[in-house]
């Protein structure tokens, strides 16, 4: 579960109270690095899913969240825009969003598990560095990064990582200076 940050736990509590007092709110959905495994995110992105447009709702929410150390970025998002098909935010909501109302990932609500497929290349590494990378990735006498992040190797140089660990795996590959690409997918539950 992604709830590593004390600020996130506080924000969930604030959000639940806010939803009870604002009947225009359908849900508050947390997106961004805070739900992709960052331990102490500098900011938290909160989508305020509303029945009708209400521009002032973001200001009200920001006022309530002032006590958090992480900056909160509320995004007012009317539900009719959710189905317009032209909003990139919808993909983030569906793929990585955490629903405060339902206390679960949005993907779980629609019975799909979000993952990232990483493809990487270590062809520029010498033999010794390749071996060290594989030990770090798959483990040797200790738990490797794949097991730690509940990832799976699905082909040579291709791994499947749950979305809640996407940023951590990014950091791992960047630390090793590995060339990589990633695509987000859903797996039916």
ZAZA-296315 format. One record per residue (C-alpha): z, x, y negated; chain; residue in one letter; residue number from 1. Coordinates in Angstrom, 1 decimal, decimal comma, padded with zeros to 4 digits, always signed. Last residue first. Layout:
<node Z="Z" X="X" Y="Y" cadena="A" residuo="A" num="NUM"/>
...
// end
This chain:
<node Z="-011,9" X="-008,3" Y="+009,1" cadena="A" residuo="X" num="189"/>
<node Z="-015,4" X="-007,8" Y="+007,8" cadena="A" residuo="X" num="188"/>
<node Z="-015,9" X="-004,2" Y="+006,5" cadena="A" residuo="X" num="187"/>
<node Z="-016,9" X="-003,9" Y="+002,9" cadena="A" residuo="X" num="186"/>
<node Z="-018,7" X="-000,9" Y="+001,3" cadena="A" residuo="X" num="185"/>
<node Z="-018,4" X="+001,5" Y="-001,6" cadena="A" residuo="X" num="184"/>
<node Z="-020,6" X="+004,4" Y="-001,8" cadena="A" residuo="X" num="183"/>
<node Z="-019,7" X="+008,1" Y="-002,2" cadena="A" residuo="X" num="182"/>
<node Z="-021,3" X="+011,4" Y="-002,9" cadena="A" residuo="X" num="181"/>
<node Z="-020,1" X="+015,0" Y="-002,3" cadena="A" residuo="X" num="180"/>
<node Z="-020,4" X="+018,6" Y="-003,2" cadena="A" residuo="X" num="179"/>
<node Z="-017,2" X="+020,3" Y="-002,2" cadena="A" residuo="X" num="178"/>
<node Z="-015,2" X="+022,3" Y="-004,7" cadena="A" residuo="X" num="177"/>
<node Z="-012,2" X="+022,4" Y="-002,3" cadena="A" residuo="X" num="176"/>
<node Z="-010,0" X="+020,8" Y="-005,0" cadena="A" residuo="X" num="175"/>
<node Z="-012,8" X="+018,4" Y="-005,8" cadena="A" residuo="X" num="174"/>
<node Z="-012,9" X="+017,3" Y="-002,2" cadena="A" residuo="X" num="173"/>
<node Z="-009,1" X="+016,7" Y="-002,1" cadena="A" residuo="X" num="172"/>
<node Z="-009,2" X="+014,9" Y="-005,5" cadena="A" residuo="X" num="171"/>
<node Z="-011,9" X="+012,5" Y="-004,4" cadena="A" residuo="X" num="170"/>
<node Z="-009,8" X="+011,9" Y="-001,2" cadena="A" residuo="X" num="169"/>
<node Z="-006,8" X="+011,0" Y="-003,4" cadena="A" residuo="X" num="168"/>
<node Z="-009,0" X="+008,8" Y="-005,6" cadena="A" residuo="X" num="167"/>
<node Z="-010,4" X="+006,8" Y="-002,7" cadena="A" residuo="X" num="166"/>
<node Z="-007,0" X="+006,3" Y="-001,0" cadena="A" residuo="X" num="165"/>
<node Z="-006,6" X="+002,6" Y="-001,8" cadena="A" residuo="X" num="164"/>
<node Z="-010,3" X="+002,1" Y="-001,0" cadena="A" residuo="X" num="163"/>
<node Z="-009,9" X="+002,9" Y="+002,7" cadena="A" residuo="X" num="162"/>
<node Z="-011,8" X="+006,1" Y="+003,5" cadena="A" residuo="X" num="161"/>
<node Z="-014,9" X="+006,4" Y="+005,8" cadena="A" residuo="X" num="160"/>
<node Z="-016,1" X="+009,9" Y="+006,4" cadena="A" residuo="X" num="159"/>
<node Z="-019,6" X="+011,5" Y="+006,7" cadena="A" residuo="X" num="158"/>
<node Z="-020,2" X="+015,3" Y="+007,0" cadena="A" residuo="X" num="157"/>
<node Z="-021,1" X="+014,9" Y="+010,7" cadena="A" residuo="X" num="156"/>
<node Z="-020,8" X="+011,2" Y="+011,6" cadena="A" residuo="X" num="155"/>
<node Z="-018,2" X="+008,5" Y="+011,4" cadena="A" residuo="X" num="154"/>
<node Z="-015,1" X="+010,6" Y="+010,6" cadena="A" residuo="X" num="153"/>
<node Z="-012,3" X="+008,1" Y="+010,0" cadena="A" residuo="X" num="152"/>
<node Z="-009,8" X="+007,8" Y="+007,2" cadena="A" residuo="X" num="151"/>
<node Z="-006,2" X="+006,6" Y="+007,3" cadena="A" residuo="X" num="150"/>
<node Z="-005,4" X="+008,8" Y="+004,3" cadena="A" residuo="X" num="149"/>
<node Z="-003,0" X="+011,1" Y="+006,2" cadena="A" residuo="X" num="148"/>
<node Z="-005,3" X="+011,1" Y="+009,2" cadena="A" residuo="X" num="147"/>
<node Z="-008,3" X="+012,2" Y="+007,2" cadena="A" residuo="X" num="146"/>
<node Z="-006,2" X="+014,7" Y="+005,2" cadena="A" residuo="X" num="145"/>
<node Z="-005,1" X="+016,6" Y="+008,3" cadena="A" residuo="X" num="144"/>
<node Z="-001,7" X="+016,3" Y="+009,9" cadena="A" residuo="X" num="143"/>
<node Z="-000,4" X="+019,6" Y="+011,1" cadena="A" residuo="X" num="142"/>
<node Z="-001,0" X="+022,0" Y="+014,0" cadena="A" residuo="X" num="141"/>
<node Z="-004,7" X="+022,0" Y="+013,0" cadena="A" residuo="X" num="140"/>
<node Z="-005,7" X="+019,1" Y="+010,8" cadena="A" residuo="X" num="139"/>
<node Z="-008,9" X="+017,2" Y="+010,3" cadena="A" residuo="X" num="138"/>
<node Z="-009,7" X="+017,8" Y="+006,6" cadena="A" residuo="X" num="137"/>
<node Z="-007,5" X="+020,8" Y="+006,0" cadena="A" residuo="X" num="136"/>
<node Z="-008,5" X="+022,4" Y="+009,3" cadena="A" residuo="X" num="135"/>
<node Z="-012,1" X="+021,6" Y="+008,5" cadena="A" residuo="X" num="134"/>
<node Z="-011,9" X="+023,2" Y="+005,1" cadena="A" residuo="X" num="133"/>
<node Z="-010,3" X="+026,3" Y="+006,6" cadena="A" residuo="X" num="132"/>
<node Z="-013,2" X="+026,6" Y="+009,1" cadena="A" residuo="X" num="131"/>
<node Z="-015,8" X="+026,1" Y="+006,4" cadena="A" residuo="X" num="130"/>
<node Z="-014,1" X="+028,8" Y="+004,3" cadena="A" residuo="X" num="129"/>
<node Z="-014,3" X="+031,3" Y="+007,1" cadena="A" residuo="X" num="128"/>
<node Z="-018,0" X="+030,6" Y="+007,9" cadena="A" residuo="X" num="127"/>
<node Z="-019,0" X="+031,0" Y="+004,2" cadena="A" residuo="X" num="126"/>
<node Z="-019,3" X="+027,8" Y="+002,1" cadena="A" residuo="X" num="125"/>
<node Z="-022,6" X="+026,8" Y="+000,4" cadena="A" residuo="X" num="124"/>
<node Z="-023,4" X="+024,4" Y="+003,3" cadena="A" residuo="X" num="123"/>
<node Z="-020,2" X="+022,5" Y="+002,7" cadena="A" residuo="X" num="122"/>
<node Z="-021,9" X="+019,2" Y="+002,1" cadena="A" residuo="X" num="121"/>
<node Z="-020,3" X="+015,8" Y="+001,7" cadena="A" residuo="X" num="120"/>
<node Z="-020,9" X="+012,1" Y="+002,4" cadena="A" residuo="X" num="119"/>
<node Z="-018,1" X="+009,8" Y="+001,5" cadena="A" residuo="X" num="118"/>
<node Z="-018,1" X="+006,1" Y="+002,5" cadena="A" residuo="X" num="117"/>
<node Z="-015,6" X="+004,2" Y="+000,5" cadena="A" residuo="X" num="116"/>
<node Z="-013,8" X="+001,2" Y="+002,0" cadena="A" residuo="X" num="115"/>
<node Z="-013,0" X="-002,4" Y="+001,2" cadena="A" residuo="X" num="114"/>
<node Z="-011,6" X="-004,7" Y="+003,9" cadena="A" residuo="X" num="113"/>
<node Z="-013,2" X="-008,1" Y="+003,9" cadena="A" residuo="X" num="112"/>
<node Z="-011,4" X="-011,4" Y="+004,7" cadena="A" residuo="X" num="111"/>
<node Z="-011,9" X="-013,1" Y="+001,3" cadena="A" residuo="X" num="110"/>
<node Z="-008,2" X="-012,9" Y="+000,5" cadena="A" residuo="X" num="109"/>
<node Z="-008,0" X="-009,5" Y="+002,1" cadena="A" residuo="X" num="108"/>
<node Z="-010,7" X="-008,2" Y="-000,3" cadena="A" residuo="X" num="107"/>
<node Z="-008,7" X="-009,4" Y="-003,3" cadena="A" residuo="X" num="106"/>
<node Z="-005,8" X="-007,2" Y="-002,2" cadena="A" residuo="X" num="105"/>
<node Z="-002,6" X="-009,0" Y="-001,8" cadena="A" residuo="X" num="104"/>
<node Z="+000,3" X="-010,7" Y="-003,6" cadena="A" residuo="X" num="103"/>
<node Z="-001,6" X="-014,0" Y="-003,9" cadena="A" residuo="X" num="102"/>
<node Z="-000,8" X="-014,6" Y="-007,6" cadena="A" residuo="X" num="101"/>
<node Z="-000,7" X="-010,9" Y="-008,4" cadena="A" residuo="X" num="100"/>
<node Z="-004,2" X="-010,3" Y="-006,9" cadena="A" residuo="X" num="99"/>
<node Z="-005,0" X="-006,6" Y="-006,3" cadena="A" residuo="X" num="98"/>
<node Z="-008,6" X="-005,7" Y="-007,1" cadena="A" residuo="X" num="97"/>
<node Z="-010,5" X="-002,8" Y="-005,4" cadena="A" residuo="X" num="96"/>
<node Z="-013,7" X="-004,3" Y="-004,1" cadena="A" residuo="X" num="95"/>
<node Z="-013,7" X="-007,8" Y="-005,4" cadena="A" residuo="X" num="94"/>
<node Z="-012,3" X="-007,1" Y="-008,8" cadena="A" residuo="X" num="93"/>
<node Z="-014,4" X="-003,9" Y="-009,2" cadena="A" residuo="X" num="92"/>
<node Z="-017,6" X="-005,8" Y="-008,2" cadena="A" residuo="X" num="91"/>
<node Z="-016,7" X="-008,6" Y="-010,7" cadena="A" residuo="X" num="90"/>
<node Z="-016,3" X="-006,1" Y="-013,5" cadena="A" residuo="X" num="89"/>
<node Z="-020,0" X="-005,4" Y="-013,3" cadena="A" residuo="X" num="88"/>
<node Z="-020,7" X="-008,9" Y="-014,8" cadena="A" residuo="X" num="87"/>
<node Z="-024,2" X="-010,3" Y="-014,4" cadena="A" residuo="X" num="86"/>
<node Z="-023,7" X="-012,5" Y="-011,4" cadena="A" residuo="X" num="85"/>
<node Z="-022,5" X="-015,5" Y="-013,5" cadena="A" residuo="X" num="84"/>
<node Z="-019,8" X="-016,4" Y="-010,9" cadena="A" residuo="X" num="83"/>
<node Z="-016,9" X="-014,4" Y="-012,4" cadena="A" residuo="X" num="82"/>
<node Z="-018,1" X="-015,4" Y="-015,9" cadena="A" residuo="X" num="81"/>
<node Z="-017,0" X="-019,0" Y="-015,1" cadena="A" residuo="X" num="80"/>
<node Z="-013,5" X="-017,6" Y="-014,3" cadena="A" residuo="X" num="79"/>
<node Z="-012,9" X="-016,5" Y="-017,9" cadena="A" residuo="X" num="78"/>
<node Z="-012,0" X="-012,8" Y="-018,1" cadena="A" residuo="X" num="77"/>
<node Z="-009,4" X="-011,5" Y="-020,6" cadena="A" residuo="X" num="76"/>
<node Z="-009,0" X="-007,7" Y="-020,0" cadena="A" residuo="X" num="75"/>
<node Z="-005,5" X="-006,3" Y="-020,3" cadena="A" residuo="X" num="74"/>
<node Z="-005,2" X="-002,6" Y="-020,7" cadena="A" residuo="X" num="73"/>
<node Z="-001,6" X="-001,5" Y="-020,0" cadena="A" residuo="X" num="72"/>
<node Z="-000,5" X="+001,9" Y="-021,1" cadena="A" residuo="X" num="71"/>
<node Z="+001,8" X="+003,6" Y="-018,6" cadena="A" residuo="X" num="70"/>
<node Z="+005,4" X="+004,0" Y="-019,7" cadena="A" residuo="X" num="69"/>
<node Z="+006,1" X="+000,3" Y="-019,4" cadena="A" residuo="X" num="68"/>
<node Z="+008,3" X="-001,4" Y="-022,0" cadena="A" residuo="X" num="67"/>
<node Z="+005,3" X="-002,8" Y="-023,9" cadena="A" residuo="X" num="66"/>
<node Z="+004,2" X="-005,1" Y="-021,1" cadena="A" residuo="X" num="65"/>
<node Z="+005,2" X="-008,3" Y="-022,7" cadena="A" residuo="X" num="64"/>
<node Z="+003,4" X="-007,5" Y="-026,0" cadena="A" residuo="X" num="63"/>
<node Z="+000,3" X="-006,5" Y="-024,0" cadena="A" residuo="X" num="62"/>
<node Z="+000,3" X="-009,9" Y="-022,3" cadena="A" residuo="X" num="61"/>
<node Z="+000,4" X="-011,8" Y="-025,6" cadena="A" residuo="X" num="60"/>
<node Z="-002,4" X="-009,6" Y="-027,1" cadena="A" residuo="X" num="59"/>
<node Z="-004,6" X="-010,2" Y="-024,0" cadena="A" residuo="X" num="58"/>
<node Z="-004,0" X="-014,0" Y="-024,2" cadena="A" residuo="X" num="57"/>
<node Z="-005,3" X="-014,2" Y="-027,8" cadena="A" residuo="X" num="56"/>
<node Z="-009,0" X="-014,2" Y="-026,6" cadena="A" residuo="X" num="55"/>
<node Z="-008,6" X="-017,5" Y="-024,6" cadena="A" residuo="X" num="54"/>
<node Z="-011,8" X="-018,3" Y="-022,7" cadena="A" residuo="X" num="53"/>
<node Z="-011,2" X="-021,1" Y="-020,2" cadena="A" residuo="X" num="52"/>
<node Z="-009,8" X="-021,1" Y="-016,7" cadena="A" residuo="X" num="51"/>
<node Z="-008,5" X="-017,6" Y="-017,2" cadena="A" residuo="X" num="50"/>
<node Z="-008,6" X="-014,4" Y="-015,0" cadena="A" residuo="X" num="49"/>
<node Z="-006,5" X="-011,9" Y="-016,9" cadena="A" residuo="X" num="48"/>
<node Z="-007,8" X="-008,6" Y="-015,5" cadena="A" residuo="X" num="47"/>
<node Z="-005,1" X="-005,9" Y="-015,7" cadena="A" residuo="X" num="46"/>
<node Z="-006,0" X="-002,2" Y="-016,0" cadena="A" residuo="X" num="45"/>
<node Z="-003,1" X="+000,2" Y="-015,7" cadena="A" residuo="X" num="44"/>
<node Z="-002,9" X="+003,4" Y="-017,6" cadena="A" residuo="X" num="43"/>
<node Z="-001,7" X="+006,9" Y="-017,2" cadena="A" residuo="X" num="42"/>
<node Z="-001,6" X="+006,4" Y="-013,4" cadena="A" residuo="X" num="41"/>
<node Z="+001,4" X="+007,9" Y="-011,6" cadena="A" residuo="X" num="40"/>
<node Z="+000,6" X="+008,2" Y="-007,9" cadena="A" residuo="X" num="39"/>
<node Z="-003,1" X="+007,4" Y="-008,1" cadena="A" residuo="X" num="38"/>
<node Z="-003,9" X="+005,5" Y="-004,9" cadena="A" residuo="X" num="37"/>
<node Z="-006,9" X="+003,4" Y="-005,7" cadena="A" residuo="X" num="36"/>
<node Z="-004,8" X="+000,5" Y="-007,1" cadena="A" residuo="X" num="35"/>
<node Z="-003,6" X="+002,4" Y="-010,2" cadena="A" residuo="X" num="34"/>
<node Z="-007,0" X="+004,0" Y="-010,5" cadena="A" residuo="X" num="33"/>
<node Z="-008,7" X="+000,8" Y="-011,5" cadena="A" residuo="X" num="32"/>
<node Z="-008,0" X="-002,9" Y="-010,9" cadena="A" residuo="X" num="31"/>
<node Z="-005,0" X="-005,2" Y="-011,2" cadena="A" residuo="X" num="30"/>
<node Z="-005,8" X="-008,9" Y="-011,0" cadena="A" residuo="X" num="29"/>
<node Z="-003,9" X="-011,5" Y="-012,9" cadena="A" residuo="X" num="28"/>
<node Z="-004,6" X="-015,0" Y="-011,7" cadena="A" residuo="X" num="27"/>
<node Z="-005,7" X="-018,5" Y="-012,7" cadena="A" residuo="X" num="26"/>
<node Z="-004,2" X="-018,3" Y="-016,2" cadena="A" residuo="X" num="25"/>
<node Z="-004,7" X="-021,3" Y="-018,5" cadena="A" residuo="X" num="24"/>
<node Z="-001,3" X="-022,6" Y="-017,4" cadena="A" residuo="X" num="23"/>
<node Z="+000,6" X="-019,8" Y="-019,2" cadena="A" residuo="X" num="22"/>
<node Z="+004,3" X="-019,8" Y="-018,7" cadena="A" residuo="X" num="21"/>
<node Z="+004,3" X="-019,3" Y="-014,9" cadena="A" residuo="X" num="20"/>
<node Z="+001,6" X="-016,7" Y="-015,2" cadena="A" residuo="X" num="19"/>
<node Z="+003,6" X="-014,6" Y="-017,6" cadena="A" residuo="X" num="18"/>
<node Z="+006,6" X="-014,6" Y="-015,2" cadena="A" residuo="X" num="17"/>
<node Z="+004,4" X="-013,4" Y="-012,3" cadena="A" residuo="X" num="16"/>
<node Z="+002,8" X="-010,8" Y="-014,6" cadena="A" residuo="X" num="15"/>
<node Z="+006,1" X="-009,3" Y="-015,8" cadena="A" residuo="X" num="14"/>
<node Z="+007,2" X="-008,8" Y="-012,1" cadena="A" residuo="X" num="13"/>
<node Z="+003,9" X="-007,3" Y="-011,2" cadena="A" residuo="X" num="12"/>
<node Z="+004,0" X="-005,1" Y="-014,3" cadena="A" residuo="X" num="11"/>
<node Z="+007,5" X="-003,8" Y="-013,2" cadena="A" residuo="X" num="10"/>
<node Z="+006,2" X="-002,9" Y="-009,8" cadena="A" residuo="X" num="9"/>
<node Z="+003,2" X="-001,2" Y="-011,3" cadena="A" residuo="X" num="8"/>
<node Z="+005,4" X="+000,7" Y="-013,8" cadena="A" residuo="X" num="7"/>
<node Z="+007,5" X="+002,0" Y="-010,9" cadena="A" residuo="X" num="6"/>
<node Z="+004,4" X="+003,6" Y="-009,4" cadena="A" residuo="X" num="5"/>
<node Z="+003,7" X="+003,8" Y="-005,7" cadena="A" residuo="X" num="4"/>
<node Z="+002,5" X="+000,3" Y="-005,2" cadena="A" residuo="X" num="3"/>
<node Z="-000,7" X="+001,2" Y="-003,5" cadena="A" residuo="X" num="2"/>
<node Z="+000,0" X="+000,0" Y="+000,0" cadena="A" residuo="X" num="1"/>
// end
